[in-house]
Amino acid sequence: MISGLIILLAYAKVSQQIGSYFNLLTPWFVGAFTKNIVVELLYTFRIGGDGTDYSFFLITLGNTVEVLSFLITYYYCKGISVSLFRRVTPLYWRESMILILATIFLFLPIYLEFGLDVILDPRSVYLQTRTGYGLSYFLSAFLLRVSFVLVMFSLNNNWSKIVTAGLIFSIIGYCTGSKTVLFSFIVIVFIYWIKSTQFSLGLKSFVLLLVTAFFLLTTAIALLRPSTDTTEISKEMFFDILLTYSDYNRNGQVLIDKEHKPQLGRIFLEDYFVSKIPRVLYPEKPRNFGSIALAEIYFPEWFETDTGAPSFGSGVAYADFGEIFPLWLILCGFIQGYFLKTIERSYNDFSNPYTFVLLLHFCGISLLSAGVGSFLFEMVIFMLLLSNLNNFNLCSFIFGKKTAPPAK
C-alpha cells in the first residue's frame, strides 16, 4: 500500500510538470501500477499471499525503486536532441505497403500449416508457433506494427481515418493471437495523439481511466483464451482471471524464497545475446537460456509443454545479482528515464515515424521483441535503413514513380 502511494505521488508530481495526468507516461504507468500494485493488493485480499513476507518486501522494494529512478530521472533530466534519421517528405504509405507485403510473406508459412485456425483460434496457433516459427512470427508482428506507424503518419492527423486504420490493423493483429500485439495498436494511437494535441486531463478523470483500463484488460484476456478452454466464466471467475494471470511478482518471490544462487549477470547476458540468434542459424540453440532457464527449474510443467514460460518480473534481477538487485533496477530505471527524455526531445525537434518507433520503445512498447532480451540496436539499424529507403530507389522500382526529395 505504501509503495503504491509513493508511486502515485511521484507520477502526480511528474504529471503536474507536464500539465496533464494524461501524458506520454500514462500507458507505462497504467501497466506498471496495475501489475505491481492493484493486482497484487486484490490478489492478497481475495486469495492470500503465496510467499514469505521477506520475499514480498524485496520484490516490492525492487519495483518501487526502479519506478522512482525512472520518474525522477525523467523529471530532472533535460536530455539532448539527436537527429538519427533523415526527415523525408514522401508518402509514408509506400514504405508501409512494402512492409505489409513482407509481413504477409513472413506469416505465410504459419498460415499454410494451420489454415483457418489462424483466424478461428489464433491464441492456440500462437502458443504452438512460439518456438518453431519464432523468426517468422516476431518479425511479422514487428513489421505489421511499424507499417501501421507509417500509415498513421501518412494520414496527417485525420483522426477518423487513423482510428479506422487502427481497427483494421487490430483485426489483423488479432490473428497473431498475441495480447501484446493487439493492445500495442491502441497504445500507438494514444501516444501519437498525446504528442499531436494539447489535451489535458485532471486527476479524477485519470483515476476513472485507470479503473476502466483494468476491466478492459480483464475482458480482453478472457476473450483471447484458447478455444479448447470451454470453461464457462462466472462473475467470480471473470474477476479472478486477471488476478491469476498477472503473477510476475509472485513468481519472483519463488526465486527469493528458494534462495536462488546469484548468477552474476549471466542471465542478463544470455537474455540479451542468445535470444538474438535465430534457430534457423543455430539449430542447437538451447531452450533453457537466460530467464527461461528459471522456468525449467521452478515451473518445469510450463517449460516442457513450451506454451510460454512464466515471467519472473524483477525477480530475474534477484536471480542475477542477489539481494543487491535493487541497485541494478535503479540503474535500469535511470537509463530508461534518460533515454526517454532524449528521444522525446529528438521527436519534438525532428518529428518522423522512425524516431516515434524509438519513443514507443522507451515508453514500454517495444515493437520488436522475442519474449526476453532487448532488440533496441537492431530496431535502430532497421529504422536507419527504412528512413533511407528512397536512396536505394526501391520505392521507385516497386511503384514506378520517384518519391519526393528530402525536406530542406
C-alpha positions as CSV (number, residue, x, y, z in Angstrom):
1,M,0.0,0.0,0.0
2,I,2.8,2.4,0.9
3,S,4.7,1.6,-2.3
4,G,1.5,2.4,-4.3
5,L,1.1,5.7,-2.6
6,I,4.7,6.6,-3.2
7,I,4.5,5.7,-6.9
8,L,1.2,7.6,-7.3
9,L,2.7,10.7,-5.7
10,A,5.7,10.5,-8.0
11,Y,3.6,10.1,-11.1
12,A,1.4,13.0,-9.9
13,K,4.4,15.3,-9.5
14,V,5.7,14.5,-13.0
15,S,2.2,14.9,-14.5
16,Q,1.9,18.3,-12.9
17,Q,5.2,19.4,-14.5
18,I,3.9,18.1,-17.9
19,G,0.5,19.8,-17.3
20,S,-1.8,16.8,-17.6
21,Y,-2.3,13.4,-15.9
22,F,-2.9,12.1,-19.5
23,N,0.6,12.1,-20.9
24,L,3.4,10.2,-22.6
25,L,4.0,8.1,-19.4
26,T,0.3,7.1,-19.0
27,P,0.4,3.7,-20.8
28,W,3.6,2.7,-19.0
29,F,2.2,3.9,-15.6
30,V,-1.2,2.2,-16.1
31,G,0.5,-1.1,-16.9
32,A,3.1,-1.0,-14.2
33,F,0.7,0.3,-11.5
34,T,-2.0,-2.3,-12.3
35,K,0.5,-5.2,-12.5
36,N,2.6,-4.4,-9.4
37,I,0.2,-2.6,-7.1
38,V,-3.5,-3.1,-8.0
39,V,-3.5,-6.7,-8.9
40,E,-1.2,-7.7,-6.1
41,L,-3.4,-6.0,-3.5
42,L,-6.5,-7.6,-4.8
43,Y,-4.9,-11.0,-5.0
44,T,-3.6,-10.7,-1.4
45,F,-7.0,-9.7,-0.1
46,R,-9.0,-12.2,-2.1
47,I,-6.7,-15.3,-2.2
48,G,-3.9,-14.6,0.2
49,G,-0.1,-14.2,-0.1
50,D,1.9,-17.1,-1.7
51,G,5.4,-16.3,-0.4
52,T,7.2,-15.1,2.7
53,D,7.0,-11.5,4.0
54,Y,10.7,-11.1,3.3
55,S,10.4,-12.0,-0.4
56,F,7.3,-9.8,-0.7
57,F,9.2,-6.9,0.8
58,L,12.2,-7.4,-1.5
59,I,10.1,-7.6,-4.7
60,T,8.1,-4.6,-3.7
61,L,11.2,-2.6,-2.9
62,G,12.8,-3.5,-6.2
63,N,9.7,-2.5,-8.2
64,T,9.4,0.8,-6.3
65,V,13.0,2.0,-6.6
66,E,13.0,1.2,-10.3
67,V,9.9,3.2,-10.9
68,L,11.1,6.1,-8.8
69,S,14.5,6.1,-10.5
70,F,12.8,6.2,-13.9
71,L,10.3,9.0,-12.9
72,I,13.0,11.1,-11.1
73,T,15.4,10.9,-14.0
74,Y,12.7,11.8,-16.5
75,Y,11.6,14.7,-14.2
76,Y,15.0,16.3,-13.8
77,C,16.8,15.3,-16.9
78,K,16.7,17.6,-19.9
79,G,18.1,15.1,-22.4
80,I,19.7,16.0,-25.7
81,S,18.2,16.3,-29.2
82,V,19.7,13.8,-31.6
83,S,18.8,13.6,-35.3
84,L,19.4,9.9,-36.2
85,F,17.1,9.8,-39.2
86,R,16.7,11.8,-42.4
87,R,13.4,13.6,-42.2
88,V,11.9,12.9,-45.6
89,T,8.6,14.1,-47.1
90,P,7.4,11.2,-49.2
91,L,4.1,9.5,-48.7
92,Y,5.0,7.0,-45.9
93,W,2.2,4.7,-47.1
94,R,4.5,3.4,-49.9
95,E,7.0,2.2,-47.3
96,S,4.1,0.8,-45.4
97,M,2.9,-1.2,-48.4
98,I,6.4,-2.8,-48.7
99,L,6.3,-3.8,-45.0
100,I,2.8,-5.2,-45.3
101,L,4.0,-7.4,-48.2
102,A,7.0,-8.5,-46.2
103,T,4.6,-9.3,-43.2
104,I,2.4,-11.5,-45.4
105,F,5.5,-13.3,-46.8
106,L,6.9,-14.0,-43.3
107,F,3.5,-15.1,-41.9
108,L,2.7,-17.3,-44.9
109,P,4.4,-20.5,-43.6
110,I,2.3,-20.3,-40.4
111,Y,-0.9,-19.9,-42.4
112,L,0.0,-22.7,-44.8
113,E,0.4,-25.1,-41.8
114,F,-2.6,-24.0,-39.7
115,G,-5.0,-22.7,-42.3
116,L,-8.2,-21.1,-41.0
117,D,-7.2,-21.8,-37.4
118,V,-5.1,-18.7,-37.7
119,I,-8.4,-16.7,-37.8
120,L,-10.7,-19.0,-35.8
121,D,-8.3,-19.9,-33.0
122,P,-5.3,-17.5,-33.1
123,R,-4.3,-18.0,-29.5
124,S,-3.8,-21.7,-29.8
125,V,-1.8,-21.1,-33.0
126,Y,0.3,-18.5,-31.2
127,L,1.1,-21.0,-28.4
128,Q,2.2,-23.6,-30.9
129,T,4.4,-21.4,-33.0
130,R,6.5,-19.6,-30.4
131,T,9.5,-21.8,-30.9
132,G,9.4,-23.4,-34.4
133,Y,8.2,-20.2,-36.2
134,G,9.8,-17.7,-33.8
135,L,11.7,-15.8,-36.5
136,S,8.6,-15.6,-38.8
137,Y,6.2,-14.7,-36.0
138,F,8.2,-12.0,-34.2
139,L,9.4,-10.3,-37.4
140,S,6.0,-10.3,-39.0
141,A,4.4,-8.8,-35.8
142,F,7.2,-6.1,-35.8
143,L,6.7,-5.2,-39.5
144,L,3.0,-5.1,-39.1
145,R,3.2,-2.5,-36.3
146,V,5.8,-0.4,-38.0
147,S,3.6,-0.4,-41.1
148,F,0.8,1.0,-39.0
149,V,3.0,3.7,-37.6
150,L,3.9,4.7,-41.2
151,V,0.2,4.7,-42.3
152,M,-0.7,6.8,-39.2
153,F,1.9,9.5,-40.2
154,S,0.6,9.5,-43.7
155,L,-2.9,10.5,-42.6
156,N,-1.8,13.9,-41.3
157,N,-3.8,13.9,-38.0
158,N,-7.0,12.9,-39.7
159,W,-8.3,11.1,-36.6
160,S,-11.3,9.4,-38.2
161,K,-9.0,7.7,-40.7
162,I,-6.4,6.9,-38.1
163,V,-9.0,5.2,-35.9
164,T,-10.3,3.3,-38.9
165,A,-6.8,2.2,-39.8
166,G,-6.2,1.2,-36.2
167,L,-9.3,-1.0,-36.2
168,I,-8.2,-2.7,-39.4
169,F,-4.7,-3.3,-38.2
170,S,-6.1,-4.6,-34.8
171,I,-8.2,-7.1,-36.6
172,I,-5.1,-8.3,-38.5
173,G,-3.1,-8.2,-35.2
174,Y,-5.8,-10.4,-33.6
175,C,-4.8,-13.2,-36.0
176,T,-1.4,-13.3,-34.3
177,G,-3.1,-14.5,-31.1
178,S,-0.8,-12.2,-29.0
179,K,-2.4,-9.8,-26.5
180,T,0.7,-7.6,-26.6
181,V,0.4,-7.1,-30.4
182,L,-3.3,-6.4,-30.1
183,F,-3.0,-3.8,-27.4
184,S,0.0,-2.2,-28.9
185,F,-2.1,-0.6,-31.7
186,I,-4.2,1.2,-29.0
187,V,-1.1,2.5,-27.2
188,I,0.5,3.6,-30.5
189,V,-2.6,5.7,-31.4
190,F,-2.7,7.1,-27.8
191,I,0.9,8.2,-27.7
192,Y,0.7,9.7,-31.2
193,W,-2.4,11.6,-30.1
194,I,-0.7,12.8,-26.9
195,K,2.2,14.1,-29.0
196,S,-0.1,15.7,-31.6
197,T,-2.6,17.5,-29.3
198,Q,-2.6,19.7,-26.2
199,F,-5.2,17.6,-24.4
200,S,-5.2,18.0,-20.6
201,L,-6.8,15.6,-18.1
202,G,-7.5,16.1,-14.3
203,L,-6.8,13.6,-11.5
204,K,-10.4,12.4,-11.1
205,S,-10.8,11.6,-14.8
206,F,-7.4,9.8,-14.8
207,V,-8.5,7.6,-11.9
208,L,-11.7,6.7,-13.8
209,L,-9.5,5.8,-16.8
210,L,-7.3,3.6,-14.6
211,V,-10.3,1.6,-13.4
212,T,-11.7,1.3,-16.9
213,A,-8.4,0.1,-18.3
214,F,-8.3,-2.6,-15.6
215,F,-11.6,-4.1,-16.6
216,L,-10.9,-3.8,-20.3
217,L,-7.7,-5.7,-19.9
218,T,-9.6,-8.4,-17.9
219,T,-12.2,-8.7,-20.7
220,A,-9.5,-9.0,-23.4
221,I,-7.7,-11.7,-21.6
222,A,-10.9,-13.7,-21.3
223,L,-11.7,-13.3,-24.9
224,L,-8.3,-14.4,-26.0
225,R,-8.5,-17.8,-24.2
226,P,-7.8,-20.8,-26.5
227,S,-11.0,-22.2,-28.0
228,T,-10.1,-25.6,-26.3
229,D,-10.8,-23.9,-23.0
230,T,-14.6,-24.2,-22.9
231,T,-15.0,-23.5,-19.2
232,E,-18.0,-21.2,-18.6
233,I,-16.9,-18.0,-16.9
234,S,-18.9,-16.9,-13.9
235,K,-18.7,-13.4,-12.4
236,E,-16.3,-14.5,-9.8
237,M,-14.1,-16.3,-12.3
238,F,-14.2,-13.3,-14.6
239,F,-12.8,-11.1,-11.8
240,D,-10.1,-13.7,-10.9
241,I,-8.8,-14.1,-14.4
242,L,-6.5,-11.0,-14.2
243,L,-5.6,-11.7,-10.6
244,T,-4.1,-15.2,-11.5
245,Y,-2.8,-14.0,-14.9
246,S,-0.6,-11.2,-13.5
247,D,1.8,-13.4,-11.5
248,Y,5.1,-11.7,-12.2
249,N,5.7,-10.7,-8.6
250,R,4.6,-14.0,-7.1
251,N,6.9,-15.9,-9.4
252,G,9.7,-13.5,-8.4
253,Q,9.1,-14.3,-4.8
254,V,9.6,-18.0,-5.5
255,L,13.2,-17.2,-6.6
256,I,13.9,-15.4,-3.3
257,D,12.2,-18.0,-1.1
258,K,14.1,-20.8,-2.8
259,E,17.4,-18.8,-2.3
260,H,18.4,-19.0,-5.9
261,K,22.1,-18.6,-6.3
262,P,23.2,-15.3,-7.9
263,Q,24.3,-15.8,-11.5
264,L,26.4,-12.6,-11.5
265,G,25.0,-11.2,-14.8
266,R,24.8,-14.5,-16.7
267,I,21.0,-14.3,-17.1
268,F,21.2,-10.7,-18.4
269,L,23.9,-11.6,-21.0
270,E,22.1,-14.7,-22.2
271,D,18.7,-12.8,-22.4
272,Y,20.3,-10.0,-24.5
273,F,22.6,-12.0,-26.7
274,V,21.5,-15.7,-27.1
275,S,17.9,-14.6,-27.7
276,K,19.1,-12.7,-30.9
277,I,20.4,-15.8,-32.6
278,P,17.7,-17.3,-34.9
279,R,17.2,-21.1,-34.5
280,V,17.4,-21.4,-38.3
281,L,21.1,-20.3,-38.0
282,Y,21.7,-22.2,-34.7
283,P,19.5,-25.3,-34.6
284,E,21.2,-26.5,-31.4
285,K,20.2,-23.3,-29.7
286,P,19.2,-24.3,-26.1
287,R,15.7,-23.7,-24.9
288,N,16.8,-23.2,-21.4
289,F,18.9,-20.0,-21.6
290,G,18.7,-16.8,-19.6
291,S,15.5,-16.2,-17.6
292,I,13.8,-19.0,-19.5
293,A,16.1,-21.4,-17.6
294,L,14.4,-20.3,-14.4
295,A,11.1,-21.6,-15.7
296,E,12.8,-25.0,-16.3
297,I,13.8,-25.1,-12.6
298,Y,10.7,-23.8,-10.9
299,F,7.9,-24.4,-13.4
300,P,9.0,-27.5,-15.3
301,E,5.5,-28.3,-16.5
302,W,5.2,-25.0,-18.3
303,F,8.7,-25.3,-19.7
304,E,8.1,-28.8,-21.1
305,T,4.8,-28.0,-22.8
306,D,6.5,-24.9,-24.4
307,T,3.4,-22.8,-24.1
308,G,5.2,-19.8,-22.9
309,A,7.4,-19.6,-19.9
310,P,6.1,-17.6,-16.9
311,S,7.7,-14.3,-16.3
312,F,9.5,-13.6,-13.0
313,G,9.4,-9.8,-13.2
314,S,12.0,-8.1,-11.1
315,G,12.8,-11.5,-9.6
316,V,15.1,-12.1,-12.6
317,A,17.3,-9.3,-11.3
318,Y,17.4,-11.1,-7.9
319,A,18.4,-14.3,-9.6
320,D,21.2,-12.5,-11.3
321,F,22.6,-10.2,-8.6
322,G,21.2,-11.5,-5.3
323,E,20.0,-9.1,-2.6
324,I,21.7,-6.1,-4.1
325,F,19.4,-6.4,-7.1
326,P,17.5,-3.1,-6.2
327,L,20.8,-1.2,-7.2
328,W,20.6,-2.8,-10.6
329,L,17.0,-1.8,-11.0
330,I,17.8,1.7,-10.0
331,L,20.4,1.8,-12.9
332,C,17.8,0.4,-15.3
333,G,15.3,3.0,-14.3
334,F,17.8,5.8,-14.7
335,I,18.8,4.6,-18.2
336,Q,15.2,4.3,-19.3
337,G,14.3,7.7,-18.0
338,Y,17.3,9.4,-19.6
339,F,16.8,7.9,-23.0
340,L,13.0,8.5,-22.9
341,K,13.6,12.2,-22.3
342,T,16.3,12.3,-25.0
343,I,14.2,10.5,-27.6
344,E,11.2,12.7,-26.7
345,R,13.2,15.8,-27.2
346,S,14.5,14.5,-30.5
347,Y,11.0,13.7,-31.7
348,N,9.8,17.2,-30.8
349,D,12.5,18.6,-33.0
350,F,12.5,16.0,-35.8
351,S,9.0,14.5,-35.9
352,N,9.1,11.4,-38.0
353,P,7.8,7.8,-37.7
354,Y,11.3,6.4,-37.3
355,T,12.0,8.4,-34.1
356,F,8.4,7.7,-33.0
357,V,9.2,3.9,-33.0
358,L,12.1,4.5,-30.6
359,L,9.9,6.7,-28.5
360,L,7.4,3.8,-28.2
361,H,10.2,1.5,-27.1
362,F,11.2,3.7,-24.1
363,C,7.6,4.2,-23.2
364,G,7.5,0.4,-22.7
365,I,6.0,-0.6,-26.0
366,S,8.8,-2.3,-27.9
367,L,7.6,-3.2,-31.4
368,L,10.5,-5.8,-31.9
369,S,10.6,-8.3,-29.1
370,A,11.0,-12.1,-28.7
371,G,9.9,-12.8,-25.1
372,V,13.3,-12.0,-23.5
373,G,16.1,-9.5,-24.2
374,S,16.1,-6.2,-25.9
375,F,16.3,-5.6,-29.7
376,L,16.8,-1.8,-29.5
377,F,20.1,-1.8,-31.5
378,E,18.5,-4.0,-34.3
379,M,15.5,-1.7,-34.3
380,V,17.7,1.4,-34.7
381,I,19.5,-0.2,-37.6
382,F,16.2,-1.2,-39.3
383,M,14.8,2.3,-38.9
384,L,18.0,3.8,-40.4
385,L,17.6,1.5,-43.4
386,L,13.9,2.3,-43.7
387,S,14.5,6.1,-43.5
388,N,17.0,5.8,-46.3
389,L,14.8,3.6,-48.5
390,N,14.5,6.2,-51.2
391,N,18.3,6.3,-51.6
392,F,18.1,2.7,-52.9
393,N,15.2,3.6,-55.3
394,L,13.3,0.6,-54.0
395,C,10.0,2.6,-53.8
396,S,10.6,3.8,-57.4
397,F,11.3,0.3,-58.6
398,I,8.1,-1.1,-57.0
399,F,5.7,1.8,-57.6
400,G,7.3,3.1,-60.8
401,K,7.5,6.6,-59.5
402,K,10.1,8.5,-57.6
403,T,9.2,9.8,-54.1
404,A,9.6,13.3,-53.1
405,P,13.1,14.6,-52.3
406,P,14.3,15.1,-48.8
407,A,13.0,18.2,-47.0
408,K,15.4,21.1,-46.7
